[in-house]
């Protein structure tokens, strides 16, 4: 938790030094998050499983940059909306555990409402 708080403080300091908070409303932050996630997807677009595995190794640094960008926007949005993202993740994992009990979902990719 301390690491997440430390990262969030660094993100806020980075933003505030540049006076960018004025541009960071929830809509635009969510758009930025989606755009960064799309940039991550571009690394895998049009690649078969073998190419994907190879690129995951050779493009690791670039993929890491995109993951970092996604995390940046997640933490910024969590801060701005006063959402504890780790707590939210914990709650979501519990919800998913109820939706996808091991006895019915293990080894299956079926959506919860069709298990």
N, C-alpha and C positions, 0 to 999 in steps of 0.2 A: 504494500500500500504506500509506503514511504517513497518508493521509486516512482510510482504513478503521480503522486503529489509533486515530487521534485520535477518530473518531466512537464507536468501541467504548469508549474510556476515558470519554467524556462520558456514554454510556449507563450504564455501570457506576457512575459517580459519582452520576448522577441516582438510580439505584436504591438505591445504598448510603446516600445521605443520607436516604432515606425508610424504610430498614430493610426493604426489600421482598424481599431475596434469600431470606428464609425462605419466601416463597411461590412462588419460581421454580424448581420442579422441572421436569425435561424434559417431562413430560406436560402440565403447565399452560402452560408456555411454548409448546409446540407447539399447544395449543388456542388460545392467544391469537393466534398467528401465523395459524392458519386462520380465526379470527374476523375479524381485520383484512383478510385476503384476501377474505373474504365481503363485508365492508363496501365494499371496492373494487369487487367485482362488482355490488353494488347500483346503482352509478352507471350501469351499462349494461343492467341487466335490463329487459326488455320494450321496448327501443328497437330500431328497425330501423337499418340501416346509416347512413342519412341523419341520423337523430336521434342516433345514437352519435357521428358525426363532429361534429355541432353541439355536443353536450354535452361532448365532449373539449376543445372550445375555451372554452365558457362556464363549465364546471365545473372548469376546470384547477386552480384553487387547492384545491378540495375533493379532487380526485383526487390531487393532489400530497400532501395530508395523509395520505391512506390509503396511498399508496406509502411515505411516510416511516414510517408505523406498521408496515407489513410489514417494511421494512428494519430497523427498531428490533429487532423480535423475531428476525429472522434473525441479526443481529449479536450479540444477547444470547445466543441459543442456541449460536451458534458459540463464543463466549467460554466459556460455562459447560461445554460439552462438549469444549473444547480442540480445536476444528476450525477450521482456517484456511479460511474460506469462499472466499477468492480462489483458493487452491490447489485446493480441492475443485471450484470452478467450472472452472478450467483443465483438470483431469482429466476432468470431465464433458463439456466441449467436445470433447476428444480422443475420448472414447467415442462421442459423437454423430456425430462426423465419420466414424468407422469404420462406424457403423450406417447412416448416411445419406450414402453417397458421392454427390458431385455428379452423376456420370454416370447414376445411377439415380433420384435424388431431386429434381433441379432442377425447380422448377415443379409439384411434386406434393405432396399432403398425405398420401399413403399412409404408413401405419405401416411401420417398418423391416422387419418380418417378412413384409411383403406386397409389397415392392418387386420 
